Amino acid sequence: MKFVSFLFALFSSIIFANPLPNDEKLISSLIERGVICGNQTFEENQKSLQIYLSKRFNKNNKADKSNNTSNKNDTTTNKQCISASKK
């Protein structure tokens, strides 16, 4: 029983050690693909990432509701990169 408790504690700590995704890698990947504009500050990149994810989530959510597979529009057809509004 102690061994099982030890394994549970070990795996729990591994799972909760890094609960947040690595935004920097995701942002750099999206910049390389041209989805997010590259000439932004760190904070603007974070806002652009949030914009991208919210658009992506809303698009996937609408596709799930409509269940229409004939729609071929995706982010690759949009040639404009996402840029956070500068104040």
Buried (B, 14 or more C-beta within 10 A) or exposed (E): EEEEEEEEEEEEEEEEEEEEEEEEEBBBEBBEEBBBBEEBEEEBBBBBBEBBEEEEEEBEEEEEEEEEEEEEEEBEEEEEBBBBEEE
